[in-house]
Amino acid sequence: MLTTFFVLTFIFQSCQQKQREETKEVEKEVIVESEKPEYFLLRPGVEKAYGYSHAVKIGNSIKISRAVSMDDKGNPTAVGDIEQQMKNCYADLEKILKRFSCRFDDVVKEDVFTTDMAQMLEKSACRAEIYENGFPTGSWLEGKGLALPEFMVEIELEVHKSE
């Protein structure tokens, strides 16, 4: 009987010791090195003049400012042609995605701003060629004006890059 008591006491103490060790593991503080933002300028002269970065990456997330249809000097292109403006926006967005080794399939949110929703809806079929594996979440908003009066569409993205 005394032997049984000692065996049970030993087992009980072993279990308590194991629980204390597991608790210590859980209590250990995990120190994560802070992630520095990585900035990208597609058109440095234009972006510095207006005071923004076209994209910022932190960890696996990338925020991309609204793309517009413009040349490298900041002049509007495809004036009056919403479909071509959309294609120009997506071409710029693709350059930014490639810079971060991403594709449109990595886009999780797309917000489209337009001055003419009816025309936007009519010409939006080109998006099906861009988003081959499904569309991201997002919003489409119509407003009376965008950054410059010639712009009919602006497209903004949020991206999540899996490792």
Secondary structure, DSSP 4 states (H G I P E B T S, - for coil): -HHHHHHHHHHHHHHHHHHHHHHHHHHSPPP-PPPPPEEE-SSHHHHHHHT--SEEEETTEEEEEEE-SB-TTS-B-STT-HHHHHHHHHHHHHHHHHHTT--GGGEEEEEEEES-HHHHHHHGGGHHHH-TT---EEEEEE-S--SSTT--EEEEEEEE---
